[in-house]
């Protein structure tokens, strides 16, 4: 028996990927410090899958704690989710972001190398494309991150590329997410952010459930059909399936490669808000406020490489996204707490 180790496995994307892996027949270990996640998420994953998840509390900056996991369990691959992810916070605490996101990955890879585990899927971000103007964005788009969070992801990609160049026995898939949204169709697991949400969908659902008074929409004068920003929203279930596909491809000797995980479809903020209200028959009060610095009008993926190489593409629709998001929130108005 061998295991797939998920760093940050109790988080939003990590928990959904854990469920997808269990359903694909894998054995899963989660290594998480629970700074922005809950043990409850993986307890629910176990109930949904009917299989156990080994939960280990620890921090990726603690090389000894990581090594203890590799000493105890036969691990065949790692999916590296653990890291800090708030753009605004990264501008206030850049050293923390570089230490955790870049330094944590370096420590993880050092431990992996020590134990001869060289299959890695890395959770990157479309923020590495900066303020690119010409969507859809292929993986060949120039990478110019615009904030410490995005820069920490880009720097980590450089580290992993150099690692593979130095030792071709490493197989590394870098997955550049666009905008993860939604929840498992069961309504048992979903996105449970600390404090005020940074992302659109949990803000919508918290307004709909009465936790917040109204949604703020940043900008109404973009050169788009309705004046609001257009983004690529990918259902978290599809995103989790992308990780399973990447892991399966690693076993074939991938080497090093980067893949966009997105729908390839641009949807505006008002598209999301309006459809959410229609499908779920719930009001979402909103107001327009000024644009945020650095936001571009359109930003969505060209996911054709993931389809060609990994055999992966999105299957969930906008209706699935808004229905599953609301199903999670209305059944868990206070998240996992």
Secondary structure, 3 states (H helix, E strand, C coil): CCEEEEECCCCHHHHHHHHHHHHCCCEEEEEECCCCCCHHHHHHHHHHHCCCEEEEECCCCCHHHHHHHHHHCCEEEEEECCCCCCHHHHHHCHHHHHHHHHHHHHHHHHHHHHCCCCEEEEEEEHHHHCCCCCCCECCCCCCCCCCHHHHHHHHHHHHHHHHHHHCCCCEEEEEEECEEECCCCCCCCCCCCCCCCCCHHHHHHHHHCCCCCCEEEECCCCCCCCCCCEECEEEHHHHHHHHHHHHHHHCCCCCEEEEEECCCCCEEHHHHHHHHHHHHCCCCCEEEECCCCCCCCEECECCHHHHHHHCCCCCCCHHHHHHHHHHHHHHCCCCCC
